[in-house]
Amino acid sequence: MRTISLFLFLAIIFAGESVKAQYPIPSYNVAINYAATFQEIGSPISEFKASKGKRIANVKLKGSDSQSFCSARVWLYSMDQEIMLGPYSMMCEDLLSVEIDDRAWGVMVQSDDHVYVDVWIEDGSPLTDGKVDAMDTGQVLMKETLK
């Protein structure tokens, strides 16, 4: 049942690609007008298997200078359509950090507000379950560990 739900979600994402912008990961300061997808680029998916273990996907949400409030919903999904994480609710200046594995990943951001998004993936030590702290790039919204 979960596989069917994930398949339907991804089918909806890719069916609307004509109205959504698509960007590579990493991307910085991307203006989002309703929805956009971000995907790791590279040749075959097996290229990403060379990564050592767990990685951290980061999504930073920013509003325009004239906005005092903004929000967005974020989903992360594996490109092999096996895993979908989210939706995560974010506010302006939030940073979402999610532990992911070594497969290729995509991120979908949806917002009714005019927002700017940074999306990047970094290698690093796994996140500690339940521990939330500040990072240099801003306030952490949440950390989740992929099990």
Secondary structure, 3 states (H helix, E strand, C coil): CHHHHHHHHHHHHHHCCCCCEEEEECEEEEEEEEEEEEEECCCCHHHHHHCCCCEEEEEEEEECCCCCCCEEEEEEEECCCCCEEEEEEEECCEEEEEEECCCCEEEEEEEEEEEEEEEEEEECCCCCCCCCCCECCEEEEEEECCC
